[in-house]
Amino acid sequence: MLPSFLGSSFLVLSVLVFVAFLLLTEGMYTVWRSHRGPEAVKLKTRLHALSATHDHSAETGLLRQRMLSELPPMQRLLESMPRMRALDRVILQSGLNWTVSTLLLACIGFFLVAWFIVSSPLHQPLLMGAAAGVVVGALPLLYLKYRRTQRLRKFERQLPEALDLITRALRSGHAFSAALKMAGEEMAEPIASELATVHDEVNFGVSLEQALTHLSERVPLTDLRYFVVAVLLQRESGGNLTEILTNLSQLIRERLKLLGKVRVLSSEGRLSAWILAIMPFFLAGVMNLVNPDFMRPLWTDPIGHSIIKWTLGMMLVGILIMRKIVKIRY
């Protein structure tokens, strides 16, 4: 009788522990979703984007300002420095959840670490360490530029589809602001949050002209400026907006096709530039593995150090020249 009772109690206790663990997991997931989930992140991004404007009118003054730092003293210091708002706008355009203080502290940290490693363990002059620190300290800025470029390119690829969606909504009888809201709900990021931000600004009391101008400031794309100018001119002088947006969508698609052909035709030159830039480092590594005695004077002899410095300098100049050759402006 006693073993049966103990077995039943253990079974009930196991079930209660399982249910408690399940409820705890569900509660933790609910808390995480409310703060870090996709909807919460999207809402936070839209609220941050609402403040990305140079306009200081009474309506837009109601929108919250992005913080340059989480610390009040750092916030006041960055507010007093020039170009910090411009840097914050670049961070906003990249889609990264960074602040200006985070970016600057990362650059300073990378600079100090590289300077210390080159100057102390590698026993190089302080000037050489400072040069290496500048190069390494620029890595966060280069990553920021890369993410901004990728986000703007994705936005540019999404723009024709968004214009088609807005055109279909207008032909169905919806207002232009409602069409923007529908496009913001149906499209994927990053264009969804930007169009939804325009709709939110209009609901805050900002005029449509100001909201579209803010959009062109947040997303500095030529094709988007064509869209903004077309809408504003149509509102002032009249005309068939659906036909204008349809023609603009076709024009952007043809332009993207042309840019794709240009990239294909210039791919051989870019590949050659990459090979010429990487090959010296690859060959030096292979030769150092195969015949280390042959390469040792470069690392131990002062003349070898000078050869490395001048070689790296000339390679940098050559890389910049090759980049200038293969980069086609359009």
N, C-alpha and C positions, 0 to 999 in steps of 0.2 A: 504493500500500500504506500509506504513511504517513498520507495524509488519511483513509483508512478506519479506521486504528487510532485517530487523534485523534477522529474522530467517535464511535466506540464508547466511548472513554474519557469523552468529554463526556456521552454519554447515561447511562453508569453513574454518573458523578459527579452528574448532575442527579437521577437516581432516589435516590441516597443522600442528597442534600441535602433532597429532598422528604420522604423517610422520617424523616430527623432532625428536620425542622421539624414533621412530624406527631406524632412522639413527644414533642417538646418541648411542643407545644400540649396534647396529652393529659395530660402530666405537670403542666403549670400548671393545667389545669382540675381535675385530681384534687386538687391541693393547695388550690385555691380552694374546691372543694366540701367538703373536709374541715374547713375553717375558717369559710367564709362561705356555704356552701350551705344550702338550706332545712332539711335534717335537722339540720345543726349549729346553725343559728339556733334551731330549735324546741327542741333539747336544752338550749341555753344559756338560753332563756327559761324552760323548766320548772325548771332548776336555780335560777335567780334567784327564780322564784315560790315555790319550796319554803321559802325563808327569810322570806317575807312573813307573819309571825305575831307576835302580842304574847305568845304563850304561852312561858313560860320553864321548862317542865318538862324532865325529864331526856331524854325522847325527842326533843322538838323542839329541844333544845339541840344535838343532833347535826347538825342541818341547817345548811348554810353561810349566813352572813350576807351580805346585799347590801352592797357597798361604797358609801359615800357619795362617795368620791373616789378617784382612782387614786394620788394622792400621799399618803403617810403623814402628813405634818404637817397637810395639809388635812383628812384623815380624822379625826385626833384633834380638830381644832378644831370640825368639824361635829358630832362625837359629843358634845362638851360643850355645844352650843347646843340650846335647846329647839325642839320641833316639826319637827326635821329628819327624823326617822323618819316622821312623818306626811306630810311633803312627798315623801319617797321612796316611800311607799305610793301617793300620787297618781300619781307617775311610773309606778309599776308597773301601776296600773290603766289608764293611758293606752296601754300597750303600746309606748311609746317606749324606745329603747335609750340612755337618758340616765342620768347620775348627778346627784346633787344639786349637786355642785360645778359641773358643766357648765351646769346651769340657772341657778344664781346668777351665774356669771361672764358668761353671755349677757345676763342682765338688767342687770348692772353695765356691761357694754360698750355695750349699747344706750343706757343712761342717759347715759353720758359722751359718746358720739358726738352724741346729740341736744342735750345741754346745750351742747357746744362749737359746734355748727352754729348754734343759735339765738342764743347769746350773742356769738359772734365774727363770723362772716360776716354774719348778719342784724342785728347791733348792737341786740339786745334786752336788757332788764334781766336780771340774774342770776336773779331770782325767776321771770321768764317762762321762762328757759332751764331752770331746775330743774323747773318745771311740765311743760314739754314733755318733759324727760328722764324724768320719772315716767311719763308716758303712753306714751312709746316703750319705756321699760324694762319695762313690763308686758306687752308683746307676747308674749315667750316664755311667760309665765304664761297668757295668754289662749289661745295655741295649745295649750298643755298641757291646759287645761280643755276646749278643743274636741275634741281627740283622745280624752280620757277620756270625754266625753259620747258621742261617736260609737261608741267601743268598747263602752260599756255598753248603748247602744241596740241594737247588733248582737247582743250577748250576749242581751238580752231577747227579740229576735226569734227567736233560735235555741233558746231554752229549751223551748218546747212540743215542738219536734221531738226534742230530746234526751230529754225525759221520755217521749215515745212510744217511742223506741228503748230506753230503760231498761225500760219496761214490757214490751215484747216480749221482751227478754232474760230478765226475771224469769219471764214465762210459759213460756219455753222451759226453765226449770229452772236457770238460772245464779244464782250468788250475787250479792248487791247490789254488792260490790266489783268482781266480774268484769263486771257490767253497766256500771258506771262506766268500766271500762277499755275495753269495746267502744264505748261512746259517745265516749270520748276519741279512739279510733282512727278512727271513722267520720265524726264531725262535723268541720266546718271551724273555723278560728280565729274568735273567741278562746275559744269554749267548750271546744274540744278540749283545749287546754293546761291549762285550769283543772280539768276533770274528770280528766285524766291526773295532775295534781298531787295531787288527792285520793287517787287510787289509789296513787301513789308514797309519799305520807305514811303511808298504812296499811301499806305494805310496810316502811317504816322503823320501824314499831313504834308509831306514833301511833294512838290509838283512833279509831274511826270518828266518834264524837261530836266529838272535837277537830278531826279533819280537815274535817268539814262546817262546824264553827264557823269555822275558818280560811278556808274557801271563802266564807262569808257576809261575812267581814271584808274579803277581797280584792275581792269583787264586791258592793258595797253596793246591791243591788236588792231591792225588796220582794217580788217574785215568787219570787226565789231563796230568800229567807228563809222564805217559805211552804213551799217544797220541803224545806228543811233541818228546819224544825219538824215537818212531816208525817212525815219519815223517823224523826226522833228519838222522836216520840211513838209511832209504830208499833212501834219497837223496845222501848219500855218497857211499853206497854199491849197490844200485839198488834193484829191487824186485817189486812185485805186490802190490802197495800201497792200492788198493781197497780191496784186499783180507786181507791185514793186518788190515785195519780199520774195516772191517766186523767182523773179529775174535775178535778184541778188543771191539767192540760194544757188541757182544754176551757175552764176558767175564765180562764186566761191568754190564750188565743186570743180569747175574747169581750172581755176587757179591752183587748187591743190593737186590736180592731176599733172599740171605743168611742173609744179615744184617737185613732184615725185619723179618725173622724167629727168629733171635737172640733177636730183640726188643720185639717180642710177647712173647717169652719164659721168658724174664726178666721183663715183665710188672708187674707180681704179686709182685716181690720184690720191684720195684719202687713204686707201689701203697702202699705197707706196710710201706715203708720209709716215704712217704708223710703223711700217717695217723698218724704214730708215732710222726712226727715232728709237726703236727698241733693240735693233740689231747690235749696236755697240755694247750695251749692257749684257745682252745674252752671250755674245762672243767673249767678253771679259770674264763672265762667270764660268763658261766652259773651259777657257784657257787656264783659269785659276784652279779648276779641278783636275785638268789633265797634266799641267806642268806648273805647279805652284812656285817652283824656284824661278821660273822665267818672269812671273808676275810679282814676286816678292819686292823687288826694288820700288815698284809703284806705291806700296803701302809703307815701306820702311825708310826709303831714301828721301831727303828733302827735295831733290830734283824731281823725284816721282810725284811728290805732293804738288809741286808746281805744275807738272804736266797734267795731272788730274784736274786741277782747278781751271787751267786754261782750256782744256778739252771740254769740260762741262760748260764753261762759258760760251765757247764757240758752238757747241751742240745746241744750247739754248737759243742762240741767235738763229741757227739753222732751222730749228723747230718752228720758231716764230715766222721765219720766211716761208717755210713750207705750208704753214697754216694759212698765211696770207694768200698763197697761190691757190690752194684747194678750196678756200672758202669763197663761195659765189654769193654775192649779195643779190637779193631779189625782193 
